[in-house]
Amino acid sequence: MKKFREFLAIGHFPSLVSSFLYFDFSFMVWMLLAALGVFISEEFKLGPAQKGMLVSVPLLGGTLLRIPLGLLSDRYGSKIVGLCGMGVTMLTLLLGWKFAHTLPEVILVGLLLGTAGASFAVALPLASRWYPKEYQGLVMGIAGAGNSGSVIATFFAPDLARNFGWHAVFGLALIPLAFAFLFFLFFAKDCPGTISKKPLKQYLVPIKSRDALFFCLLYSVTFGGFVGLASFLPIFFHDQYGVDKVTTGFYTSYCILGASLVRPIGGYLSDKFGGVSVLLVVFAGVASCLIAVSWLPSVSIILPTFITLMIFLGLGNGSVFQLVPLRFSKEIGIITGFIGAFGGLGGFFVPNLLGSLKAISGTFSVGFVVLSVIVGLSAFLLFMMNTFVWERNRKNESLELESA
């Protein structure tokens, strides 16, 4: 309790809440096309590979926009960039509600929804800049738990689409996003002294480092796996097991919820035991679950397996972004955007891989086996790296403070 009061006192809690709400409702919007994927696929009579492409388009949009929004966040502050991002997202929802009547128009809406996915590169730096190193895992976990917005999308969107049509869901999504916009406007605040208008080349220097590239690999596995599977699960449950369109949303929500809730726990455990150690356990768990899923057992078995898989990925998301501020505290905006972009790219890769291999082989099993191999190779690379020098230094600093 004492530590919690200390946590509330040292940072700026309204900005942390603002970050969470902004990311949460933006993530909800980012996942709308995935939640409505079965409805849209039926209307346009799409094949397996086309379905994978449809639900991955917003992930590609988010990938393209996270780096520029992260850079703008460093240069002009997260508050103004976040408000502009939500404004663009609300216009995109209006477009999806009133004008997306052909497949190319739906694809365009999906790409523009990437603005919502890019909120990650604005929301997390806003929260991170207010807190010292010892709280970075917890803070980034709380702000990053905004990916729980995907639960809102998958839980409510299919039922609303059945009753009002899938176009209307885009219009209804304007309501919670408008609330987040107003809360962010009145309560978010940039940490003093963190906005730096350096030459553009200086912003890009950190992304050339080995650590930045390795973080990209890690996050493309953890977050890419999470968001990619979350996007594809409604179609997977419908096509593989014949689950009805509304129930696919419920099943996907069960899978996503645990992953969203444990992200702060992943950050906390990484603060305590080290992000690298936690990630090694996470990758082992993810690879094991993917092998189990590749057998395509009954729904009663595969559903809890997917839930477990997504929980591991949620822990991994929190662990990666416990490490990032320790290494790049002064360039957190551009680095968050850069690493987040690769996370989105991993997410774009997952549904396309599963859909394409299903079209080629006739089964989803091959895709899940390939994903398990990728995770296993990533774990091996992480193990060979042993641990980062700067993380060892942080542990040594903590031990010196405890003994003093």
N, C-alpha and C positions, 0 to 999 in steps of 0.2 A: 504493500500500500504506500509506503514511504517512497519507494522508487517510482511509483506511478505519479505521485504528487510532484516529484522532482521532474519527471518527464513532462508534465503539463506546464511546469514553471519555466523551463529553459528554452522552449521553442515558441512557435506561434501556432497554437492548436486550431484556430479558425482557418488558417491557410491549409493545414493538414486535412481538415474536413472538406474544405473547398476542393482540394486536389482529388480526394476520394470521390466526391460527387461528380465532379467534371469527368473523371476517368470512367466512373461507373456507368453514367447515362450515355456517354460517348461510346463505350464498349457495347452497351445494349444496342445502339443504333448500328454500330459496325457489324454486329452479328445478325441483323434483321434478314439479310438475304439468305443466310444459312438457315435460319429458323423457318423461312418461307420457301426454302428450296424445293420441297416436295410439291407444293402447290404450283409454283412457277414451272417446274420441270414437266408436270402433267399438262399444263396449259400449252406449252410449246413443244411437247413430245420429244424431250431430250434423251440422248443415249447416255451410258455410264461416264464416258470421258467428258461429254458436254456438261453433265451434272457436276463433275468435279471442278471444271473450269468455272461454272456459274458461281458456286459458293466460294471460290477462291479469289474472285475478282476484287472484292473489297480488301482482302489481305494484300494483294498486289498494290492497290492504291495507297494503303497505309505504309507499305514498304517505301514507296517513292516519296512520300511526304514527311516521314519521320525525321530524316536528316535535315531538310530545310527548316522545319519547325523547331527542331532542337537548337539549330544555329541561331534562329531568330529569338528563341527564348533566352539564350546567353547574351545576345546583343541588345535586346529591347525589354527583356523581362517577361516572365511567364504570364503575368496577368493580362496584358494587352493582347498577346499572341493567343492565349486561351479564349478570350472573348471573341476574337476574330474567327478562330477555328470553329467555335460553336455557332457563330453566325452563318458560316458557309455550310455547316452541317444541316442547319434548319432549312436553308434554301434547297439543299439536296433532298431532304425529306418531302418538301413541297413538290419538287419535281417528280419524285417517286409516287406520290399520292395522286397527282393530277395528270401527269403526262407520259408515264412509262407504260406504253401499250404495245410495244414491239420488243423483240429480244435485244436488238442493238440499243434501244433506249434503256432497257433494264441493265445491260452491261455498263452503259455510261453512268447510270445511277450508282451501280456497284463501285466503279472506280472513284467517283466523287465521295462515296461513303468512307473512302480511305482517310479523309480529313478527320473523321471521328476516331479511326484507329490510330492516327498520328498524335492524338491527344496525350498518349503515353509519354512522348518526348517533351511535353510541356508540364503535365501534372506532376510527374515524379521529381523533376528538378525543383519545382516550386516548393515541394515539401522538404526535399533533401537539404536545401540550402539553409534551412532554419535550425538544423540539429547537428550536434557534434558527432564524431566518429563512432563513439560507443553505442549510439542509438540508430545508426544508419540502417541496420538490418530490420529493426522493428518499424522505423518510419517508412522505409521503402516498401516494406511488406504491407503496411496499412494502406498507403496510397495505391500500391499495385493491386490490392485486393479489389479495386474497382473493376477488375475483370469479371467480378460477380455479375456485372451488367448483362453478361451473356446468359445468365440464368433467367433474368427478366424476359429477355427476347425469346428464348426457347420455350419457356413455360407459358407465356401469355400469347405470343404471336400466332401460333397455329390455331388456337381456339378462336381468337379474334378474326383470323382470316376465314375460318369456316363460317362464321356468323355474319361478317360484314364485307368479305372480300379482301384479298391480299393487298390491294392498293390502299385501302382505308387504314391498314396497320401503319403505314408510313405517316399518315396524317395524325394518328393517335400518338405516335412516338414523339411528336412535337411538344406534347404537354409536359412530360417529365424533363425533357431537355431544356425547355424554357425555364423551369424551376431551377435547374442547375445553373443556367446562365445568370439568373438574378442572384442566387446565393453567391456565386463566384464574383459577381460585380461588386457586391456589398461587403464581402468578408475576406476575399483573397488579398494577400499583400506580398509584394516582392521583398525578400530579405535585403536590408540596406547594404550597399557596398558590393553586391554580387553582379550587377550589370556592368559589362565591360565592352566598350566599342573598339575592339582591336581590329587590325587589318584582317581581311578574310583568310589569308594564308595562315595566320597564327591560330585561328580556330581549327583549321584542318590538320595541324601538326599532330595532335594526340592520336588521331585515328590511324596514323601510320605505324604506331607501335605494335610490337608483338602481342602485348597483353590485350590491347583493344581487339585485335583480330581473333585472339583466342576466346575472349568474351563473346564475340559474335558467333563463333561456333557453338559455345555452350548454350547461348540463348536461342539459337536457331533450333536446338534440340528440345530444350525445356518449354519455352514459350511457343515456338513453332509447332511442336508436337501438341501442346494444349489447344491452341487456337485452330490448328489445322484439323485435328480430330473433332473438336467441338463443332466446326463448320460442316463436317462430313457425316457425323453420326446420325442426324435425322434421315438422310438418304440411305445410309447403311442399314439402319433398323428397318426402314420401309422396304428396301429392295431385297435384303437378305432374309428377313423373317416375316415379311408381310404385315408389319405392325401398321395400324392406321395412322393417318397423318397427324392427328392431335396427340396420340399417345407417344409418337416418336419425339415430340417436343418434351413431354414429361420425362421420358427415359434420358434424353440428352441433358435435361436440367439436373437430374439426379447425379449424372456423371460430372457435370461442371461445378455443382455447388460445393462439393468437398474440396476440389482443387482451389476454388476461390477463397474458401475459409482458411485453408492451411498456409496460404502464401505468407501471412505475417509470422506464422509459426516457423516456416522455413528460414525467414530472416532472423528470428530470435535464436533458433538452434545454431545458425551460422555465426551469430555474434558470440555464442557460447563455446562452440566446438570448432569453428572455422568453416568457411564456405566450401572449401575444396573437399574436406572430409564428408560433409553432408551430401555434396554433389555425387561423390563416388557411390554412396549408398543409394541415392536417387536413381542413378543410371542403371545400377544393377536391378533395382525394382522395376524400372520401366521396361528394360529388355526382357525380363522374365514374364511380365504381364503381356507384352506383345506376342511372345511365343505362344502363351496360353490362348490369346485371342485368335491367333492364326489357325487354330484347330476348329474354329467356328462352332463351338458347342451350343447347346440350347440357350434361349434367352435368359432362363433362370440362372445360368452359370455365367454367361458372357456379360450380363449387365453388372453384377458386382465386380467382375474382373476389370471392366472398363472404369468403374468408380475408383477402384484401387489404383489403376494406371494413372488416372487423372489426378489423384491425390499426390502421387509421387511427382508428377509434373508440376503441380502447384508448389510443392516444397522446393523443387528445383528452381522455379522462377524467383522465389524469395531468396534463395541462396546466391544466385548469380548477382542479383542487385544488392546484396549485402557487400559483395566484393567490389563492385564498380566504384562507389564513392570513396573507398579506401585508396584506390589507385588514381582516380581522376576527380578529386574534389573540386578543383578550380574550373574544370571544363565539363561539368556534369550535364549541361544542356546538350551540347553537340555530341558527346559520348553516348548519352542516353538515346538520342535520335539515331546515331549510327548503329549501336548495338540492337536497339529496338527494330531498326529496319531489317536487319538480318533475322530477327525473330519473326517478323512478318513474312520475310522471304521463305523461311522454313515452313511457316503456316501455309503459304501459297503452294509450296511443293507437295505437302502431304495429301490434300484431297485430289490433286492432279495425278499424283503417283498411284493412289488407290483406285481412282476411276479409270485411268489408262490401263493399268495392269489387269483390272477386272475385265475391261473390254478385250484385251489380248488373250488372257488365260481362261476367262470364264469364271474366275473365283477371286474373292477378296483375300484369300489366304496368302497369296504370293506377295501382295503389297505389305501386309503386316510382318512377314518374315524379313523383307528388305528393310523395313523401318527398324526392326530389332537389331539387324546387323549394323546399321548406321549408328544406333545408340551404343552398341558394344564397342565399336571402333572409337567413338568419342570418349567413352570411359577409359579405354586403353591409353589414349593420348593424354587425358587428364592425369592418369596414374603415372605416366612417364614424366610428366612435368613435375610430379611430386607435390610441390606447393609453390606459390608465388613468394618471392623474396620479401616483398612489402607486406604480405600477410604474416610472415614469420616475425617481421619487425614489430608489427602491431601486437602480436602475442607477447613478445619480449617486453614491450612497453607496459602492457597490462600486468605482467608478472612483477616488473620492477615497482609499479605503483602499489600492488598488493603487499609487497614485502617492505615497502617504505614505512 
